[in-house]
Amino acid sequence: MMNDIKDIGIAPEGKSRIEWADSMMPVLRLIRERFSR
């Protein structure tokens, strides 16, 4: 898969934000589970 990444150095911050959203917003987890089937 091709990606256009402007600054790979900020990837850890993005991952941290995604993990925070996953733990604080249960509806996002449900949406991800629904579409991963």
CNS distance restraints for C-alpha pairs under 8 A (distance, minus, plus):
assign (resid   7 and name CA) (resid  11 and name CA) 7.71 0.50 0.50
assign (resid  10 and name CA) (resid  14 and name CA) 6.51 0.50 0.50
assign (resid  11 and name CA) (resid  15 and name CA) 6.19 0.50 0.50
assign (resid  12 and name CA) (resid  16 and name CA) 6.14 0.50 0.50
assign (resid  13 and name CA) (resid  17 and name CA) 6.25 0.50 0.50
assign (resid  14 and name CA) (resid  18 and name CA) 6.24 0.50 0.50
assign (resid  15 and name CA) (resid  19 and name CA) 6.17 0.50 0.50
assign (resid  16 and name CA) (resid  20 and name CA) 6.16 0.50 0.50
assign (resid  17 and name CA) (resid  21 and name CA) 6.17 0.50 0.50
assign (resid  18 and name CA) (resid  22 and name CA) 6.12 0.50 0.50
assign (resid  19 and name CA) (resid  23 and name CA) 6.31 0.50 0.50
assign (resid  20 and name CA) (resid  24 and name CA) 6.03 0.50 0.50
assign (resid  21 and name CA) (resid  25 and name CA) 5.38 0.50 0.50
assign (resid  21 and name CA) (resid  28 and name CA) 7.48 0.50 0.50
assign (resid  22 and name CA) (resid  26 and name CA) 6.33 0.50 0.50
assign (resid  22 and name CA) (resid  28 and name CA) 6.32 0.50 0.50
assign (resid  22 and name CA) (resid  29 and name CA) 5.84 0.50 0.50
assign (resid  25 and name CA) (resid  29 and name CA) 7.28 0.50 0.50
assign (resid  26 and name CA) (resid  30 and name CA) 6.48 0.50 0.50
assign (resid  27 and name CA) (resid  31 and name CA) 6.23 0.50 0.50
assign (resid  28 and name CA) (resid  32 and name CA) 6.18 0.50 0.50
assign (resid  29 and name CA) (resid  33 and name CA) 6.14 0.50 0.50
assign (resid  30 and name CA) (resid  34 and name CA) 6.09 0.50 0.50
assign (resid  31 and name CA) (resid  35 and name CA) 6.32 0.50 0.50
assign (resid  32 and name CA) (resid  36 and name CA) 6.00 0.50 0.50
assign (resid  33 and name CA) (resid  37 and name CA) 6.85 0.50 0.50
